[in-house]
């Protein structure tokens, strides 16, 4: 069953105006028969841009959540332990020279 026989004059003229030319149809058919070229560079660029965006977002998030410096810094050399607070106060703790146990450590809490 053909609908073209039932079209009005305005519809026929509209179909003629919207119908593509023979050159356009031939170009589309030729493009469909051609093997597709892969756009590997475009895919690599999109993936690279995505990774960069995630890295930048992580860097900004990490920068905003950097922990504050430790309130106490414990260091030492030999039998002397130095405990330094964030405001600059220091405590020097000296252990016994002839301590029978090895691996001892000091925990200091500010008041």
Secondary structure, DSSP 4 states (H G I P E B T S, - for coil): --SGGG--HHHHHHHHHHSPPHHHHHHHHHHHHSPPPP-HHHHHHHHHHHHHHHHHHHHHHHHHTPPPPPSEEEEEETTEEEEEETTS-EEEEE--TT-SSSS--------
